[in-house]
Amino acid sequence: MKNSKFLQFSLLLVLFLMGSITTTQAQWLSDPGYNPVADNDISTDIFRKGNVSIAALNPFPNDIVLHVGGRFSQAFSGAFGGQGSNDRWAALGGNFGTPNVTQTYGLIRQWNGAFYISGVKDGKHGVVSWAGGGRLDFDFVTSTNVNKTRMSILSNGRVGILKTNPQYTLDVNGTAACTGGFWSSSDKRFKKDIVSLKTSLEKINQLEGVSYKFKREKFGEINFEDSDDRTEYGFLAQDLAKVFPELVRQDKDGYYAVRYEGLIPVLVEGMKEQNATIEAQEEVNETQSRVIEDQKEEIDELKNRIDKLESLVNNLAKSQSPATAMRSTAVLKQNTPNPYNDLTTIQYELPSDVNNANLVVYNANGSVLKSFPVIGKGSVEFDAAGLSSGTYVYTIVSNGAVIATQRMVVQR
């Protein structure tokens, strides 16, 4: 009976103590049995409003429901540091304060005054990260537990695909593809110092296109494995820089890169220059064709006239006495050169009984252009200065009788 009454008294005492404590806060004290922890060190503090503080006197900041003064860990999540002015390692919730990334949900880490935040912006708009001058990496772990960074975003806005130190707004290490095309800002209102391209064809002729393969085994860090050892076509950047230095850039490691789309306007202007040259040549050819056709018609007409002239000369020869006709055995050679455009030489040989003869040059109309006295064997030079292209006749006339005839051609 005495034991039963003592038990009842003890239970009432415990209930009384618990009731009096929960009106303010409940504290669990701990003495692990070694210094410097004293009997009155606080291990857990539960406040009536629901805040819980572990190993700390008060929750801080006040809106944090669970506050740990010291380090805590979670399986497969690593260890996190404690809260302090320069050492806040983990906080989950909304507005984190400084830095003020409003309505960001996720993890905040502060180490020696540098903040690192990752989470979901506004609870719905994707991952946001802030790390001063750092970068945001997207990594994957391989089946062999090797961590590989696949994409990096720098604080200056540059994005690297398979590159952790992008040099450009978008820097891709490997092959890039697009189904909808790449668009570049090109509005005239954005531009100044606009100059039309000249002598593009001349510069294009200085370029040398080549085929090549990448040195996959030597530059593996640049991720040439995507090339599959296939043959590529392009230019050597060092050679292209000699003609179009504006289309070649060099990164901080000294490697060259080419902006191939910059060659498009050059190629267009080069094609236009080539077309203009072809059209001009076609006009020249057409003009030459018309001239040749006109000359052909003129020559045909001259031939008709010469045929009539020869017929007239032959008729005159037939009308001569037999003694005069015999003189036609005279030799009148073809002029050389023939055709010609300045001077030509005419050789002749007359019978000894012919002592009154002339070498006469006629045009197509039968008009005398030049007459040379001739005797025996010799030659004369005829100057075609002032004559147009065409066929002319020269004869030897003795005592009014034609005893020999030839044709010559003047060609301009």
Secondary structure as a PSIPRED ss2 file (coil, helix, strand):
# PSIPRED VFORMAT (PSIPRED V4.0)

   1 M C   1.000  0.000  0.000
   2 K H   0.000  1.000  0.000
   3 N H   0.000  1.000  0.000
   4 S H   0.000  1.000  0.000
   5 K H   0.000  1.000  0.000
   6 F H   0.000  1.000  0.000
   7 L H   0.000  1.000  0.000
   8 Q H   0.000  1.000  0.000
   9 F H   0.000  1.000  0.000
  10 S H   0.000  1.000  0.000
  11 L H   0.000  1.000  0.000
  12 L H   0.000  1.000  0.000
  13 L H   0.000  1.000  0.000
  14 V H   0.000  1.000  0.000
  15 L H   0.000  1.000  0.000
  16 F H   0.000  1.000  0.000
  17 L H   0.000  1.000  0.000
  18 M H   0.000  1.000  0.000
  19 G H   0.000  1.000  0.000
  20 S H   0.000  1.000  0.000
  21 I H   0.000  1.000  0.000
  22 T C   1.000  0.000  0.000
  23 T C   1.000  0.000  0.000
  24 T C   1.000  0.000  0.000
  25 Q E   0.000  0.000  1.000
  26 A E   0.000  0.000  1.000
  27 Q E   0.000  0.000  1.000
  28 W E   0.000  0.000  1.000
  29 L E   0.000  0.000  1.000
  30 S C   1.000  0.000  0.000
  31 D C   1.000  0.000  0.000
  32 P C   1.000  0.000  0.000
  33 G C   1.000  0.000  0.000
  34 Y C   1.000  0.000  0.000
  35 N C   1.000  0.000  0.000
  36 P C   1.000  0.000  0.000
  37 V C   1.000  0.000  0.000
  38 A C   1.000  0.000  0.000
  39 D C   1.000  0.000  0.000
  40 N C   1.000  0.000  0.000
  41 D C   1.000  0.000  0.000
  42 I E   0.000  0.000  1.000
  43 S E   0.000  0.000  1.000
  44 T E   0.000  0.000  1.000
  45 D E   0.000  0.000  1.000
  46 I E   0.000  0.000  1.000
  47 F E   0.000  0.000  1.000
  48 R C   1.000  0.000  0.000
  49 K C   1.000  0.000  0.000
  50 G C   1.000  0.000  0.000
  51 N C   1.000  0.000  0.000
  52 V E   0.000  0.000  1.000
  53 S E   0.000  0.000  1.000
  54 I E   0.000  0.000  1.000
  55 A C   1.000  0.000  0.000
  56 A C   1.000  0.000  0.000
  57 L C   1.000  0.000  0.000
  58 N C   1.000  0.000  0.000
  59 P C   1.000  0.000  0.000
  60 F C   1.000  0.000  0.000
  61 P C   1.000  0.000  0.000
  62 N C   1.000  0.000  0.000
  63 D C   1.000  0.000  0.000
  64 I C   1.000  0.000  0.000
  65 V C   1.000  0.000  0.000
  66 L E   0.000  0.000  1.000
  67 H E   0.000  0.000  1.000
  68 V E   0.000  0.000  1.000
  69 G C   1.000  0.000  0.000
  70 G C   1.000  0.000  0.000
  71 R C   1.000  0.000  0.000
  72 F E   0.000  0.000  1.000
  73 S E   0.000  0.000  1.000
  74 Q E   0.000  0.000  1.000
  75 A C   1.000  0.000  0.000
  76 F C   1.000  0.000  0.000
  77 S C   1.000  0.000  0.000
  78 G E   0.000  0.000  1.000
  79 A E   0.000  0.000  1.000
  80 F E   0.000  0.000  1.000
  81 G C   1.000  0.000  0.000
  82 G C   1.000  0.000  0.000
  83 Q C   1.000  0.000  0.000
  84 G C   1.000  0.000  0.000
  85 S C   1.000  0.000  0.000
  86 N C   1.000  0.000  0.000
  87 D C   1.000  0.000  0.000
  88 R C   1.000  0.000  0.000
  89 W C   1.000  0.000  0.000
  90 A C   1.000  0.000  0.000
  91 A C   1.000  0.000  0.000
  92 L E   0.000  0.000  1.000
  93 G E   0.000  0.000  1.000
  94 G C   1.000  0.000  0.000
  95 N C   1.000  0.000  0.000
  96 F C   1.000  0.000  0.000
  97 G C   1.000  0.000  0.000
  98 T C   1.000  0.000  0.000
  99 P C   1.000  0.000  0.000
 100 N C   1.000  0.000  0.000
 101 V C   1.000  0.000  0.000
 102 T C   1.000  0.000  0.000
 103 Q C   1.000  0.000  0.000
 104 T E   0.000  0.000  1.000
 105 Y E   0.000  0.000  1.000
 106 G E   0.000  0.000  1.000
 107 L E   0.000  0.000  1.000
 108 I E   0.000  0.000  1.000
 109 R E   0.000  0.000  1.000
 110 Q E   0.000  0.000  1.000
 111 W E   0.000  0.000  1.000
 112 N C   1.000  0.000  0.000
 113 G C   1.000  0.000  0.000
 114 A E   0.000  0.000  1.000
 115 F E   0.000  0.000  1.000
 116 Y E   0.000  0.000  1.000
 117 I E   0.000  0.000  1.000
 118 S E   0.000  0.000  1.000
 119 G E   0.000  0.000  1.000
 120 V E   0.000  0.000  1.000
 121 K E   0.000  0.000  1.000
 122 D C   1.000  0.000  0.000
 123 G C   1.000  0.000  0.000
 124 K C   1.000  0.000  0.000
 125 H C   1.000  0.000  0.000
 126 G C   1.000  0.000  0.000
 127 V E   0.000  0.000  1.000
 128 V E   0.000  0.000  1.000
 129 S E   0.000  0.000  1.000
 130 W E   0.000  0.000  1.000
 131 A C   1.000  0.000  0.000
 132 G C   1.000  0.000  0.000
 133 G C   1.000  0.000  0.000
 134 G C   1.000  0.000  0.000
 135 R E   0.000  0.000  1.000
 136 L E   0.000  0.000  1.000
 137 D E   0.000  0.000  1.000
 138 F E   0.000  0.000  1.000
 139 D E   0.000  0.000  1.000
 140 F E   0.000  0.000  1.000
 141 V E   0.000  0.000  1.000
 142 T C   1.000  0.000  0.000
 143 S C   1.000  0.000  0.000
 144 T C   1.000  0.000  0.000
 145 N C   1.000  0.000  0.000
 146 V C   1.000  0.000  0.000
 147 N E   0.000  0.000  1.000
 148 K E   0.000  0.000  1.000
 149 T E   0.000  0.000  1.000
 150 R E   0.000  0.000  1.000
 151 M E   0.000  0.000  1.000
 152 S E   0.000  0.000  1.000
 153 I E   0.000  0.000  1.000
 154 L E   0.000  0.000  1.000
 155 S C   1.000  0.000  0.000
 156 N C   1.000  0.000  0.000
 157 G C   1.000  0.000  0.000
 158 R C   1.000  0.000  0.000
 159 V E   0.000  0.000  1.000
 160 G E   0.000  0.000  1.000
 161 I E   0.000  0.000  1.000
 162 L C   1.000  0.000  0.000
 163 K C   1.000  0.000  0.000
 164 T C   1.000  0.000  0.000
 165 N C   1.000  0.000  0.000
 166 P C   1.000  0.000  0.000
 167 Q C   1.000  0.000  0.000
 168 Y C   1.000  0.000  0.000
 169 T C   1.000  0.000  0.000
 170 L E   0.000  0.000  1.000
 171 D E   0.000  0.000  1.000
 172 V E   0.000  0.000  1.000
 173 N C   1.000  0.000  0.000
 174 G C   1.000  0.000  0.000
 175 T C   1.000  0.000  0.000
 176 A C   1.000  0.000  0.000
 177 A C   1.000  0.000  0.000
 178 C C   1.000  0.000  0.000
 179 T C   1.000  0.000  0.000
 180 G C   1.000  0.000  0.000
 181 G C   1.000  0.000  0.000
 182 F C   1.000  0.000  0.000
 183 W C   1.000  0.000  0.000
 184 S C   1.000  0.000  0.000
 185 S C   1.000  0.000  0.000
 186 S C   1.000  0.000  0.000
 187 D C   1.000  0.000  0.000
 188 K H   0.000  1.000  0.000
 189 R H   0.000  1.000  0.000
 190 F H   0.000  1.000  0.000
 191 K C   1.000  0.000  0.000
 192 K C   1.000  0.000  0.000
 193 D C   1.000  0.000  0.000
 194 I C   1.000  0.000  0.000
 195 V C   1.000  0.000  0.000
 196 S C   1.000  0.000  0.000
 197 L C   1.000  0.000  0.000
 198 K C   1.000  0.000  0.000
 199 T C   1.000  0.000  0.000
 200 S H   0.000  1.000  0.000
 201 L H   0.000  1.000  0.000
 202 E H   0.000  1.000  0.000
 203 K H   0.000  1.000  0.000
 204 I H   0.000  1.000  0.000
 205 N C   1.000  0.000  0.000
 206 Q C   1.000  0.000  0.000
 207 L C   1.000  0.000  0.000
 208 E C   1.000  0.000  0.000
 209 G C   1.000  0.000  0.000
 210 V E   0.000  0.000  1.000
 211 S E   0.000  0.000  1.000
 212 Y E   0.000  0.000  1.000
 213 K C   1.000  0.000  0.000
 214 F C   1.000  0.000  0.000
 215 K C   1.000  0.000  0.000
 216 R C   1.000  0.000  0.000
 217 E C   1.000  0.000  0.000
 218 K C   1.000  0.000  0.000
 219 F C   1.000  0.000  0.000
 220 G H   0.000  1.000  0.000
 221 E H   0.000  1.000  0.000
 222 I H   0.000  1.000  0.000
 223 N C   1.000  0.000  0.000
 224 F H   0.000  1.000  0.000
 225 E H   0.000  1.000  0.000
 226 D H   0.000  1.000  0.000
 227 S H   0.000  1.000  0.000
 228 D C   1.000  0.000  0.000
 229 D C   1.000  0.000  0.000
 230 R C   1.000  0.000  0.000
 231 T C   1.000  0.000  0.000
 232 E E   0.000  0.000  1.000
 233 Y E   0.000  0.000  1.000
 234 G E   0.000  0.000  1.000
 235 F C   1.000  0.000  0.000
 236 L C   1.000  0.000  0.000
 237 A H   0.000  1.000  0.000
 238 Q H   0.000  1.000  0.000
 239 D H   0.000  1.000  0.000
 240 L H   0.000  1.000  0.000
 241 A H   0.000  1.000  0.000
 242 K H   0.000  1.000  0.000
 243 V H   0.000  1.000  0.000
 244 F C   1.000  0.000  0.000
 245 P H   0.000  1.000  0.000
 246 E H   0.000  1.000  0.000
 247 L H   0.000  1.000  0.000
 248 V E   0.000  0.000  1.000
 249 R E   0.000  0.000  1.000
 250 Q E   0.000  0.000  1.000
 251 D C   1.000  0.000  0.000
 252 K C   1.000  0.000  0.000
 253 D C   1.000  0.000  0.000
 254 G C   1.000  0.000  0.000
 255 Y C   1.000  0.000  0.000
 256 Y E   0.000  0.000  1.000
 257 A E   0.000  0.000  1.000
 258 V E   0.000  0.000  1.000
 259 R C   1.000  0.000  0.000
 260 Y H   0.000  1.000  0.000
 261 E H   0.000  1.000  0.000
 262 G H   0.000  1.000  0.000
 263 L H   0.000  1.000  0.000
 264 I H   0.000  1.000  0.000
 265 P H   0.000  1.000  0.000
 266 V H   0.000  1.000  0.000
 267 L H   0.000  1.000  0.000
 268 V H   0.000  1.000  0.000
 269 E H   0.000  1.000  0.000
 270 G H   0.000  1.000  0.000
 271 M H   0.000  1.000  0.000
 272 K H   0.000  1.000  0.000
 273 E H   0.000  1.000  0.000
 274 Q H   0.000  1.000  0.000
 275 N H   0.000  1.000  0.000
 276 A H   0.000  1.000  0.000
 277 T H   0.000  1.000  0.000
 278 I H   0.000  1.000  0.000
 279 E H   0.000  1.000  0.000
 280 A H   0.000  1.000  0.000
 281 Q H   0.000  1.000  0.000
 282 E H   0.000  1.000  0.000
 283 E H   0.000  1.000  0.000
 284 V H   0.000  1.000  0.000
 285 N H   0.000  1.000  0.000
 286 E H   0.000  1.000  0.000
 287 T H   0.000  1.000  0.000
 288 Q H   0.000  1.000  0.000
 289 S H   0.000  1.000  0.000
 290 R H   0.000  1.000  0.000
 291 V H   0.000  1.000  0.000
 292 I H   0.000  1.000  0.000
 293 E H   0.000  1.000  0.000
 294 D H   0.000  1.000  0.000
 295 Q H   0.000  1.000  0.000
 296 K H   0.000  1.000  0.000
 297 E H   0.000  1.000  0.000
 298 E H   0.000  1.000  0.000
 299 I H   0.000  1.000  0.000
 300 D H   0.000  1.000  0.000
 301 E H   0.000  1.000  0.000
 302 L H   0.000  1.000  0.000
 303 K H   0.000  1.000  0.000
 304 N H   0.000  1.000  0.000
 305 R H   0.000  1.000  0.000
 306 I H   0.000  1.000  0.000
 307 D H   0.000  1.000  0.000
 308 K H   0.000  1.000  0.000
 309 L H   0.000  1.000  0.000
 310 E H   0.000  1.000  0.000
 311 S H   0.000  1.000  0.000
 312 L H   0.000  1.000  0.000
 313 V H   0.000  1.000  0.000
 314 N H   0.000  1.000  0.000
 315 N H   0.000  1.000  0.000
 316 L H   0.000  1.000  0.000
 317 A H   0.000  1.000  0.000
 318 K H   0.000  1.000  0.000
 319 S C   1.000  0.000  0.000
 320 Q C   1.000  0.000  0.000
 321 S C   1.000  0.000  0.000
 322 P H   0.000  1.000  0.000
 323 A H   0.000  1.000  0.000
 324 T H   0.000  1.000  0.000
 325 A H   0.000  1.000  0.000
 326 M H   0.000  1.000  0.000
 327 R H   0.000  1.000  0.000
 328 S H   0.000  1.000  0.000
 329 T H   0.000  1.000  0.000
 330 A C   1.000  0.000  0.000
 331 V E   0.000  0.000  1.000
 332 L E   0.000  0.000  1.000
 333 K C   1.000  0.000  0.000
 334 Q C   1.000  0.000  0.000
 335 N C   1.000  0.000  0.000
 336 T E   0.000  0.000  1.000
 337 P C   1.000  0.000  0.000
 338 N C   1.000  0.000  0.000
 339 P C   1.000  0.000  0.000
 340 Y E   0.000  0.000  1.000
 341 N C   1.000  0.000  0.000
 342 D C   1.000  0.000  0.000
 343 L E   0.000  0.000  1.000
 344 T E   0.000  0.000  1.000
 345 T E   0.000  0.000  1.000
 346 I E   0.000  0.000  1.000
 347 Q E   0.000  0.000  1.000
 348 Y E   0.000  0.000  1.000
 349 E E   0.000  0.000  1.000
 350 L C   1.000  0.000  0.000
 351 P C   1.000  0.000  0.000
 352 S C   1.000  0.000  0.000
 353 D C   1.000  0.000  0.000
 354 V C   1.000  0.000  0.000
 355 N C   1.000  0.000  0.000
 356 N C   1.000  0.000  0.000
 357 A E   0.000  0.000  1.000
 358 N E   0.000  0.000  1.000
 359 L E   0.000  0.000  1.000
 360 V E   0.000  0.000  1.000
 361 V E   0.000  0.000  1.000
 362 Y E   0.000  0.000  1.000
 363 N C   1.000  0.000  0.000
 364 A C   1.000  0.000  0.000
 365 N C   1.000  0.000  0.000
 366 G C   1.000  0.000  0.000
 367 S C   1.000  0.000  0.000
 368 V E   0.000  0.000  1.000
 369 L E   0.000  0.000  1.000
 370 K E   0.000  0.000  1.000
 371 S E   0.000  0.000  1.000
 372 F E   0.000  0.000  1.000
 373 P E   0.000  0.000  1.000
 374 V E   0.000  0.000  1.000
 375 I C   1.000  0.000  0.000
 376 G C   1.000  0.000  0.000
 377 K E   0.000  0.000  1.000
 378 G E   0.000  0.000  1.000
 379 S E   0.000  0.000  1.000
 380 V E   0.000  0.000  1.000
 381 E E   0.000  0.000  1.000
 382 F E   0.000  0.000  1.000
 383 D E   0.000  0.000  1.000
 384 A C   1.000  0.000  0.000
 385 A C   1.000  0.000  0.000
 386 G C   1.000  0.000  0.000
 387 L C   1.000  0.000  0.000
 388 S C   1.000  0.000  0.000
 389 S C   1.000  0.000  0.000
 390 G E   0.000  0.000  1.000
 391 T E   0.000  0.000  1.000
 392 Y E   0.000  0.000  1.000
 393 V E   0.000  0.000  1.000
 394 Y E   0.000  0.000  1.000
 395 T E   0.000  0.000  1.000
 396 I E   0.000  0.000  1.000
 397 V E   0.000  0.000  1.000
 398 S E   0.000  0.000  1.000
 399 N C   1.000  0.000  0.000
 400 G C   1.000  0.000  0.000
 401 A E   0.000  0.000  1.000
 402 V E   0.000  0.000  1.000
 403 I E   0.000  0.000  1.000
 404 A E   0.000  0.000  1.000
 405 T E   0.000  0.000  1.000
 406 Q E   0.000  0.000  1.000
 407 R E   0.000  0.000  1.000
 408 M E   0.000  0.000  1.000
 409 V E   0.000  0.000  1.000
 410 V E   0.000  0.000  1.000
 411 Q C   1.000  0.000  0.000
 412 R C   1.000  0.000  0.000
